[in-house]
């Protein structure tokens, strides 16, 4: 889907989502353009119905925490290595 802006004869513009294939004239898409407000409302309504269990939430939260901890540990080690390298280079230049 592509975002398109259509204007009426008085110059008022309206935002629509249109089929990318249809816009490029590559396919014979028969789907009508969808007003952005309608599409956004439908997406919001769909997301309102998406839920996960507490167990799944805890499992995902633990995975995210572990990933951040791993990235943080890697950065801590990289910072220590850079600091040591800087100290070595400063010592060599003296």
FISE-219454 format. One record per atom (N, C-alpha, C): residue in one letter; x, y, z. Coordinates in steps of 0.02 Angstrom, whole numbers, plus 32768, in hexadecimal, padded with zeros to 4 digits. Layout:
<pts>
AXYZ;...
</pts>
This chain:
<pts>
X802A7FC58000;X800080008000;X802C803E8000;X8016806F7FDC;X803880AF7FD8;X800A80E67FF3;X80288119800D;X800181538024;X7FFA81827FE9;X7FBC81967FDB;X7FAF81C37FA3;X7F8381FC7FBC;X7F8A82357F9E;X7F61826E7FB0;X7F3982837F72;X7EF7827E7F78;X7ECB82927F41;X7EAC82D67F54;X7E9F82FE7F21;X7E81833F7F2D;X7E3E83447F09;X7E0D83647F29;X7DCD836E7F09;X7DD183AD7EDD;X7D9E83BD7EB6;X7DA183F87E8A;X7DAD843A7EAE;X7D9D843D7EEF;X7DA8847A7F15;X7DEE847D7F35;X7E1784497F29;X7E5B84487F42;X7E6484287F86;X7E2F840F7FA6;X7E3683ED7FE6;X7E5583A97FDA;X7E8983998001;X7EAC83597FF7;X7E948325802A;X7E9582E78014;X7E8282AE803C;X7EB982798037;X7ECA825C8070;X7EFE82288072;X7EDE81E48069;X7EFA81BB803B;X7EE28178802E;X7F1C8148802A;X7F0E8109803A;X7F3C80D2802C;X7F2580B27FEB;X7F5480A97FBD;X7F4480897F7D;X7F73804E7F71;X7F5E80207F48;X7F867FE67F37;X7FC47FFC7F10;X7FFF7FE57F26;X803D7FF97F05;X80407FDE7EBE;X80297FA17EB3;X80297F847E70;X7FFB7FA97E42;X7FC17FBD7E5B;X7F917FE37E33;X7FAD80287E22;X7FCC80487E54;X7FE8808B7E48;X801F80887E13;X804680527E12;X807D804A7DE1;X8064802D7DA0;X8023801D7D9D;X80047FFF7D62;X80267FBD7D4E;X803B7F977D82;X805B7F577D76;X802B7F1D7D7D;X7FF57F277DA3;X7FC47EF27DAC;X7F7E7F0E7DA4;X7F4E7EE37D98;X7F097EF97D92;X7EE57EF27DD5;X7EFA7F1A7E05;X7EDC7F187E47;X7E987F3B7E44;X7E667F1B7E60;X7E227F387E5F;X7E0F7F557EA3;X7E3D7F537ED1;X7E2F7F6D7F14;X7E2C7FB97F12;X7DFA7FD57F34;X7DF2801E7F36;X7E24803C7F66;X7E30807C7F5D;X7E5B80A07F8C;X7E3780A37FCF;X7E5E80A18005;X7E4280A48049;X7E5680E5806A;X7E26810B8083;X7E37814880A7;X7E63813780E3;X7E95816080EF;X7EC581548125;X7EA2814E8168;X7E7181798175;X7E4F817781B6;X7E2B813481C0;X7E0D8119818C;X7DEB80D98191;X7E1D80A1819E;X7E5380A08177;X7E86806C817F;X7EA5806F81C5;X7EB680AB81DD;X7ED380B18220;X7EA3809B8256;X7E6380AA824E;X7E318095827F;X7E2B80498280;X7E2C80298246;X7E287FE08243;X7E657FBF8262;X7EA07FDC8257;X7EDD7FC28276;X7EDA7FC982C2;X7EC5800382D9;X7EBF800F8321;X7E8D7FDE8341;X7E567FD2831E;X7E247FA28338;X7E427F5C833B;X7E6A7F49830A;X7E8A7F078309;X7EBB7F018343;X7EE37F34834E;X7F137F328385;X7EF27F3083C9;X7EB77F4C83CF;X7E937F4B840F;X7E827F048424;X7E7D7ED783F4;X7E6A7E928402;X7EA57E638409;X7EE27E7D8403;X7F1D7E528408;X7F337E518451;X7F377E16846D;X7F4E7E0F84B2;X7F7D7DD484B7;X7FA67DD584EB;X7FD07D9B84FA;X7FC67D898543;X7FD17D4B8552;X7FC87D358598;X80007D5185C3;X7FF57D508604;X80287D678634;X80677D3D862E;X805E7CFC8625;X80987CCF861E;X80C17CE185E0;X809F7CEC85A7;X80C27D00856A;X80E57D438574;X80C37D728596;X80E07DB485A2;X81207DAD85CB;X811E7D868600;X81597D7D862B;X81927D5D8603;X81817D2C85D9;X81B47D0A85B0;X81D57D3C8580;X81AC7D63855D;X81C67D94852E;X81EF7DCA8552;X81D77DE1858C;X81FA7E1485B2;X823F7DFA85C8;X82427DBC85DC;X82827D9F85F0;X82B27D9C85B4;X82997D8B8579;X82C37D88853D;X82DE7DCE852B;X82B27DFF8530;X82C77E448520;X82FB7E5B8552;X82EF7E4F8592;X83207E6285C6;X83637E4085BA;X83627E0085A9;X83A07DDC859C;X83C57DF88560;X83A07E0B852C;X83BF7E2784F1;X83E07E6A8501;X83BE7E948528;X83DC7ED4853C;X84197ECA8569;X84147E9A8596;X844D7E8B85C1;X84897E748598;X847D7E4B8566;X84B37E32853B;X84D37E6B8514;X84A97E9784F8;X84C37ED084D3;X84EA7EFE8501;X84D07F09853D;X84F27F34856D;X85357F178582;X85387ED5858C;X85777EB585A0;X85A97EBB8568;X85937EB3852B;X85C07EBB84F1;X85DC7F0184ED;X85B27F3284FA;X85C97F7884F8;X85F97F868531;X85EB7F6A856C;X86187F7485A5;X865D7F598595;X865F7F1D8576;X86A07F008564;X86C27F28852E;X869C7F4084FE;X86B97F6984C8;X86D57FAA84E5;X86B17FC98513;X86C980068532;X87097FF98559;X870C7FC2857D;X87487FB085A3;X87837FA58573;X87777F83853C;X87AC7F77850B;X87C47FB984ED;X87967FE584DC;X87A9802684BF;X87D0805084F1;X87BB804F852F;X87DD80758563;X8824805A856D;X882C8019856D;X886E7FFB8574;X889A800C8538;X887D800984FD;X88A3801984C0;X88B8806384C1;X888C808E84D7;X889C80D584DC;X88D580E1850D;X88D280C08546;X890780C78578;X894980AE855C;X894880768538;X8985805B851A;X89A1808B84E6;X897680A884BC;X898D80D78489;X89A9811784A8;X8989812F84DC;X89A2816A84FF;X89E6815C851F;X89ED8121853B;X8A2D810E855A;X8A64810A8525;X8A5380F084EA;X8A8480EA84B4;X8A99812E8499;X8A6B815E849A;X8A7B81A0847C;X8AA281CC84AC;X8AA581BA84EB;X8ACB81E3851C;X8B1481D78519;
</pts>
